[in-house]
Amino acid sequence: MNELGKTSRKTVESGQVSMLEIDEGAAGQRIDNFLLRVCKGVPKSHIYRILRSGEVRVNKGRVDAQYRLVLGDIVRVPPVRVAAADLARADTPIVPAAHFDVLFEDDAMLVIDKPAGVAVHGGSGVAFGVIEQMRQARPRAKFLELVHRLDRETSGILMLAKKRTALVGLHEQIRENRMDKRYFACVHGDWLADWGSRRVVKVPLFKYTTPEGERRVRVQDDGLPSHTVFNLVERWPEYTLVEAELKTGRTHQIRVHLAHLGLPIAGDAKYGDFALNKALARANAQPSLKRMFLHAYRLRLAHPLTGEPLQFDAPLPDDCRRFLDQLSALRDTA
């Protein structure tokens, strides 16, 4: 039997019993998710089998998959075999450390300005994302988890928790709709006069997978309730800049709601005008845009541990600002 080990950076070795003591970084986590993290390369089905069989013990007793770990718990993990192919996948790819613009940081949380084109985590054909790169850049961090997600093509404010208590508190605010999330989107199309300066969209969204395995969302009666408020910011011929207030947080919600209004986001490769996007991305195009114009620019919330009101702001990226300047220049010379 190996020596008792803290769980901060520990993973289980193949073929031997491990006794792991739960530290602050793992306290509050479900036992099944904890095992998936420390048993690198072990199939999920095997994790649940050793839980059901009682081979996993917490403080010498059996637990089910829903058990939440407590600081100081001693977890016995039985010998596990890692398939060679799975082990190879666990060892690759090499994740490069990355540094992102930090908007706020304290002992509980970290807020960054994510660039467009960077995934927040690995998976679905993406080798790694922000969370893996941040962990690589901060190897001494005992706990670092994403609080929420942004689409790969979306830029702007992204929160990470540095303590599990902070993660739980922030998730509670998200569930209870106590965060004020604001985005800028530049859309192709005219804002109708009878909408006024504010348009409330409440249409259900249904998530599905295409035959090619791509995740998509559409408006559908039996979908999940979804609510976005759009505020008019500025108009140009054929384009409109809007502010989006998220009242719910469904996958691709802003993108699909705007497409539903007949106002697809410029540069949106999933729900936008594909011919227009191609024209915007051409060399020497005027106006020119080579990304999706969706940016999470403001977030208001309460600090998860102190309750202090916080506001974070991420400036509009240079490529988006340049696109708006080009629209204004074309309008002024028309």
VMD Tcl script that draws the C-alpha trace (Angstrom):
set ca {
  {0.00 0.00 0.00}
  {1.39 3.42 -0.89}
  {1.78 6.27 1.57}
  {-1.14 8.49 2.47}
  {-1.18 11.36 -0.02}
  {-2.86 14.72 -0.29}
  {-5.04 15.10 -3.37}
  {-4.01 18.56 -4.60}
  {-1.92 17.40 -7.57}
  {-2.04 13.64 -7.00}
  {-3.17 11.03 -9.50}
  {-3.63 7.33 -8.87}
  {-0.90 5.00 -10.09}
  {-1.95 2.00 -12.18}
  {-1.90 -1.38 -10.44}
  {-1.69 -0.42 -6.75}
  {-3.94 0.64 -3.88}
  {-3.96 4.36 -3.13}
  {-5.01 6.05 0.11}
  {-5.82 9.71 -0.51}
  {-6.60 12.37 2.08}
  {-9.08 15.03 0.93}
  {-7.78 18.59 1.08}
  {-9.55 21.91 0.58}
  {-9.26 21.64 -3.20}
  {-11.37 18.45 -3.34}
  {-13.72 19.01 -0.39}
  {-17.32 19.28 -1.54}
  {-16.71 17.39 -4.79}
  {-18.73 14.29 -5.67}
  {-16.76 11.07 -5.29}
  {-17.37 9.99 -8.92}
  {-16.03 13.27 -10.31}
  {-13.08 13.12 -7.92}
  {-12.18 9.61 -9.11}
  {-12.46 10.62 -12.76}
  {-9.91 13.35 -12.06}
  {-7.37 11.32 -10.09}
  {-7.66 8.09 -12.12}
  {-6.18 9.43 -15.34}
  {-6.97 7.29 -18.39}
  {-9.43 4.98 -16.57}
  {-12.74 4.59 -18.46}
  {-15.78 6.15 -16.80}
  {-17.60 2.80 -16.86}
  {-14.84 1.24 -14.73}
  {-14.99 4.11 -12.22}
  {-18.70 3.47 -11.64}
  {-18.13 -0.30 -11.44}
  {-15.59 -0.01 -8.61}
  {-17.95 2.37 -6.81}
  {-20.89 -0.05 -7.12}
  {-18.78 -3.01 -6.02}
  {-17.60 -1.25 -2.86}
  {-13.92 -1.40 -3.83}
  {-13.76 2.35 -3.28}
  {-13.99 3.19 0.43}
  {-14.26 6.50 2.25}
  {-13.15 6.34 5.90}
  {-13.31 2.53 5.53}
  {-16.99 2.59 4.55}
  {-18.86 2.15 1.26}
  {-20.32 5.20 -0.49}
  {-22.41 5.74 -3.61}
  {-21.50 7.91 -6.59}
  {-23.39 10.92 -5.18}
  {-21.36 11.11 -1.97}
  {-19.73 14.53 -1.48}
  {-16.24 14.49 -0.03}
  {-15.44 16.23 3.26}
  {-12.15 17.83 4.26}
  {-10.00 15.13 5.88}
  {-11.82 12.13 4.36}
  {-9.56 9.17 3.60}
  {-10.38 7.62 0.22}
  {-9.21 4.12 -0.64}
  {-8.84 3.64 -4.39}
  {-8.30 0.02 -5.51}
  {-5.72 -1.03 -8.12}
  {-6.88 0.19 -11.53}
  {-5.67 -0.73 -14.96}
  {-5.14 1.95 -17.56}
  {-5.50 0.79 -21.14}
  {-2.44 1.63 -23.21}
  {-4.45 3.71 -25.68}
  {-6.12 5.62 -22.85}
  {-2.80 6.16 -21.11}
  {-1.34 7.51 -24.34}
  {-4.23 9.92 -24.66}
  {-3.76 10.97 -21.03}
  {-0.10 11.75 -21.67}
  {-0.75 13.85 -24.79}
  {-0.93 16.50 -25.97}
  {1.58 18.71 -24.23}
  {-0.37 21.72 -22.98}
  {1.51 25.00 -23.34}
  {1.18 27.43 -20.46}
  {-0.60 30.63 -21.43}
  {-1.15 33.99 -19.80}
  {-4.37 35.92 -20.36}
  {-5.24 39.52 -19.48}
  {-6.34 39.45 -15.84}
  {-9.29 41.72 -14.97}
  {-9.50 40.71 -11.29}
  {-7.88 38.28 -8.90}
  {-8.01 37.51 -5.20}
  {-7.77 34.36 -3.07}
  {-11.20 33.14 -4.21}
  {-11.51 33.90 -7.90}
  {-9.76 34.87 -11.10}
  {-11.38 36.85 -13.93}
  {-9.71 37.03 -17.34}
  {-10.39 38.54 -20.76}
  {-10.53 35.55 -23.12}
  {-9.55 36.17 -26.75}
  {-11.72 34.90 -29.60}
  {-10.63 31.57 -31.10}
  {-9.58 30.02 -27.78}
  {-11.69 27.22 -26.29}
  {-12.38 27.33 -22.57}
  {-11.56 23.61 -22.17}
  {-10.41 20.63 -24.18}
  {-12.78 18.18 -25.86}
  {-14.85 17.82 -29.04}
  {-11.79 17.93 -31.26}
  {-10.01 20.59 -29.18}
  {-6.84 19.31 -27.50}
  {-6.82 21.88 -24.69}
  {-8.33 25.19 -23.66}
  {-8.08 28.04 -21.18}
  {-8.48 25.89 -18.06}
  {-5.74 23.43 -19.04}
  {-3.41 26.27 -20.02}
  {-4.05 28.18 -16.81}
  {-3.37 25.09 -14.71}
  {-0.14 24.58 -16.61}
  {0.82 28.21 -16.02}
  {0.02 27.91 -12.30}
  {1.31 24.47 -11.26}
  {1.13 25.33 -7.54}
  {-2.58 26.17 -7.63}
  {-4.43 23.69 -5.43}
  {-7.78 24.40 -7.06}
  {-8.68 26.06 -10.35}
  {-12.01 25.46 -12.10}
  {-14.14 27.18 -14.73}
  {-17.18 28.93 -13.28}
  {-18.99 29.19 -16.63}
  {-18.25 28.86 -20.33}
  {-17.87 31.04 -23.39}
  {-18.08 29.76 -26.96}
  {-14.69 29.36 -28.57}
  {-15.48 32.16 -31.05}
  {-16.69 34.56 -28.31}
  {-14.27 36.90 -26.56}
  {-14.55 38.58 -23.19}
  {-15.04 38.01 -19.49}
  {-14.43 34.50 -18.18}
  {-14.44 33.58 -14.47}
  {-12.42 30.85 -12.75}
  {-12.74 29.79 -9.12}
  {-9.68 29.30 -6.93}
  {-11.63 27.72 -4.07}
  {-14.46 25.20 -4.10}
  {-16.48 27.40 -1.73}
  {-16.20 30.22 -4.28}
  {-17.24 27.90 -7.12}
  {-20.32 26.76 -5.20}
  {-21.27 30.35 -4.37}
  {-20.86 31.56 -7.95}
  {-22.86 28.63 -9.33}
  {-25.64 29.50 -6.88}
  {-25.74 33.07 -8.22}
  {-25.92 31.73 -11.79}
  {-28.78 29.33 -10.95}
  {-30.72 32.10 -9.19}
  {-30.10 34.58 -12.03}
  {-28.32 37.02 -9.69}
  {-25.53 37.83 -12.16}
  {-25.90 40.61 -14.72}
  {-24.15 39.45 -17.92}
  {-23.85 41.84 -20.87}
  {-22.53 41.21 -24.38}
  {-21.94 43.31 -27.48}
  {-23.00 41.76 -30.80}
  {-22.85 43.33 -34.25}
  {-25.53 41.84 -36.45}
  {-26.31 41.95 -40.15}
  {-29.75 43.47 -40.75}
  {-31.96 46.39 -39.84}
  {-33.38 46.93 -36.37}
  {-37.14 47.32 -36.94}
  {-38.63 50.66 -35.94}
  {-41.55 49.09 -34.03}
  {-39.11 47.31 -31.71}
  {-38.16 50.63 -30.14}
  {-34.74 50.59 -28.48}
  {-35.35 47.35 -26.56}
  {-36.47 43.89 -27.69}
  {-37.31 41.04 -25.31}
  {-36.95 37.55 -26.76}
  {-38.48 34.56 -24.97}
  {-38.39 31.53 -27.24}
  {-37.44 27.96 -26.22}
  {-34.17 26.47 -27.42}
  {-33.58 22.82 -28.29}
  {-30.10 21.31 -28.37}
  {-29.33 18.59 -30.90}
  {-26.46 16.95 -32.77}
  {-26.06 16.99 -36.54}
  {-25.36 13.75 -38.49}
  {-21.74 14.91 -38.60}
  {-21.63 15.01 -34.80}
  {-21.68 18.80 -34.46}
  {-23.56 20.35 -31.55}
  {-26.29 22.78 -32.64}
  {-29.29 24.63 -31.16}
  {-32.60 25.67 -32.73}
  {-35.82 27.35 -31.69}
  {-38.33 24.59 -30.90}
  {-41.54 24.48 -28.86}
  {-40.37 21.63 -26.59}
  {-36.98 23.23 -25.95}
  {-35.74 24.83 -22.74}
  {-37.17 28.24 -21.74}
  {-34.72 30.95 -22.84}
  {-34.79 34.70 -22.26}
  {-32.59 37.44 -23.74}
  {-33.07 41.22 -23.75}
  {-31.52 43.13 -26.65}
  {-30.81 46.87 -26.44}
  {-30.10 48.99 -29.51}
  {-26.67 50.68 -29.33}
  {-25.94 51.99 -32.84}
  {-27.10 51.56 -36.45}
  {-25.33 51.56 -39.81}
  {-26.65 50.67 -43.27}
  {-27.16 46.87 -43.13}
  {-25.60 46.46 -39.66}
  {-26.67 47.04 -36.05}
  {-24.72 46.98 -32.79}
  {-26.79 45.58 -29.91}
  {-26.22 44.90 -26.24}
  {-27.49 41.50 -25.09}
  {-28.62 40.89 -21.51}
  {-28.62 37.20 -20.65}
  {-31.52 36.23 -18.40}
  {-30.92 32.49 -18.92}
  {-27.70 30.79 -19.96}
  {-28.52 28.27 -22.69}
  {-25.97 27.00 -25.19}
  {-25.57 29.46 -28.11}
  {-28.52 31.44 -26.73}
  {-27.59 34.92 -28.01}
  {-26.56 33.59 -31.41}
  {-29.76 31.61 -31.99}
  {-32.09 34.29 -30.61}
  {-30.57 36.90 -32.92}
  {-30.74 34.58 -35.93}
  {-34.40 33.96 -35.00}
  {-35.01 37.72 -35.24}
  {-33.45 37.77 -38.71}
  {-30.34 39.48 -37.35}
  {-27.49 36.93 -37.58}
  {-24.24 37.90 -35.88}
  {-21.54 39.01 -38.32}
  {-18.95 36.27 -38.64}
  {-21.08 33.54 -37.00}
  {-20.09 30.32 -38.78}
  {-22.93 28.23 -37.28}
  {-26.02 30.43 -37.45}
  {-24.93 33.37 -39.59}
  {-24.92 34.39 -43.26}
  {-22.16 32.21 -44.69}
  {-21.75 34.12 -47.97}
  {-21.52 37.39 -46.06}
  {-18.98 35.97 -43.62}
  {-16.82 34.82 -46.52}
  {-16.98 38.28 -48.11}
  {-16.09 39.99 -44.82}
  {-13.05 37.73 -44.37}
  {-11.57 38.42 -47.81}
  {-8.30 40.31 -48.07}
  {-8.82 44.06 -48.42}
  {-12.55 43.74 -47.69}
  {-14.32 46.89 -46.48}
  {-15.65 46.38 -43.87}
  {-13.37 43.54 -42.79}
  {-14.03 40.92 -40.11}
  {-12.41 37.53 -39.62}
  {-14.16 36.43 -36.41}
  {-17.62 36.31 -34.86}
  {-18.58 39.70 -33.43}
  {-19.75 38.61 -29.98}
  {-17.98 39.93 -26.90}
  {-18.79 39.49 -23.18}
  {-17.99 43.03 -22.07}
  {-19.54 43.46 -18.61}
  {-20.39 41.30 -15.60}
  {-21.94 42.37 -12.29}
  {-22.18 40.01 -9.32}
  {-21.61 39.65 -5.60}
  {-18.29 38.33 -4.35}
  {-18.97 34.64 -3.54}
  {-17.36 34.82 -0.09}
  {-17.74 38.42 1.11}
  {-20.91 39.50 -0.72}
  {-19.19 42.69 -1.94}
  {-20.71 44.05 -5.19}
  {-18.31 43.61 -8.11}
  {-18.29 44.80 -11.71}
  {-15.87 43.63 -14.38}
  {-15.45 45.27 -17.80}
  {-13.54 43.96 -20.82}
  {-12.85 46.50 -23.59}
  {-13.98 45.73 -27.13}
  {-11.12 43.92 -28.94}
  {-9.19 45.81 -31.59}
  {-10.59 43.76 -34.51}
  {-14.16 44.47 -33.41}
  {-13.46 48.16 -32.82}
  {-11.83 48.41 -36.23}
  {-14.90 46.83 -37.88}
  {-17.20 49.42 -36.26}
  {-14.88 52.24 -37.30}
  {-15.01 50.98 -40.89}
  {-18.82 50.88 -40.79}
  {-18.89 54.48 -39.53}
  {-16.43 55.62 -42.20}
  {-18.54 53.99 -44.95}
  {-21.71 55.59 -43.56}
  {-20.12 59.05 -43.39}
  {-18.88 58.90 -46.98}
  {-22.13 57.51 -48.44}
}
mol new
graphics top color blue
foreach p $ca { graphics top sphere $p radius 0.5 }
foreach p [lrange $ca 0 end-1] q [lrange $ca 1 end] { graphics top cylinder $p $q radius 0.2 }
display resetview
